[in-house]
């Protein structure tokens, strides 16, 4: 008996050590991902900002298609960076109305292009899917993780089915589903024709670091991440699996009372887009971002000065401190960072506004820029977001007092 206990204890200690090592590796990966994401956001920012300028000068339909493809590729890169950061740091979700058709189509495209050719991808989702309130990057991560899990369950090929439907659950129907609740739901089905999940593993598949794959083929964090995201979106998951006949995951996400088809509508002229000749100082050590940002502001009625780092910005600002109305500064720069720069310029002129831009989502809060009453844009940002934020800082809406 004592020998058995000793062996069990040793096994538990070994598993604990393995999990601790994996956790340490994930933490290191998160730090590495943050650095890479910062650099990638700086690379993608000029593309996102320049595309609208190119479109204004293009008349040939083929050129316009190339520009649209360039924009789509850049936006896909942005989504991938956000997805990596969301996983690496457990970033808080930012709910917004989401039309699932676009996420589903993107997932089908990724699977069809990257999965082995002996896996057939079949999709079926109606055009009238209800919208949901969600972080689109995280829902995309759920779909990709489940599809990758399905792919790995079909080493000799098979069929991946990706479908979706609107569903109303009453009390009786909800009780039949573990974790189910009455209400209006969008159900995402990810089904494979693979090996199925062993019965003795079913109770553990959502546990962190648990995997049925051989060493080096899986980390055991995919399904635990899926469950965490779904639960954070007030949803639940059901599962059916049969040995040798495949597995079906059903993800239930609550429907939102938001009119469908309202996403992706871009006004021709953003609110607050036109400047009134205000002087803006743009500070960034990335010349491409600095130059394109300055060009966009100039095209929309602003006057612009530029500086390549915080020290140069202070020297430039000191000569025109009463004239500069807004300082747009990168947060992470050599010599003098954006937070320190904000403090200096507001000491010289308390009325100057500050807009921080950063390719690293955590840096703004770490720097406590909020104390300077400014705003923050995370790279890569679109022209509309830049112009609306600048207009809001320089010409805030009047406060209406109600008697």
Secondary structure, 3 states (H helix, E strand, C coil): CHHHHHHHHHHHHHHHHHHHHHHHHHHHHHHHHHHHHHHHHHHHHHHHHHHHHHHHHCCCHHHHHHHHHHHHHHHHHHHHHHHHHHHHHCCCCCCEEECHHHHHHHHHHHHHHHCCCCEEEEEEECCCCCCEEECHHHHHHHHHHHHHHHHHCCCCCEEEEEEEEEEEECHHHHHCCCCCCCEEEEEEEEEECCCCCCHHHHHHCCCCCCCCCCCCCCCCCHHHHHHHHHHHCCCEEEEEEECCCEEEEEEEEEECCCCCCCCCCCCCCCCCCCCCCCEEEEECCCHHHHHHHHHHHHHCCCEEEEECCHHHHHHHHHHCCCCEEEEEEECCCCCCCHHHHHHHHHHHCCCCEEEEEECCCCHHHHHCHHHHCCEEEECCCCHHHHHHHHHHHHCCCCCCCCC
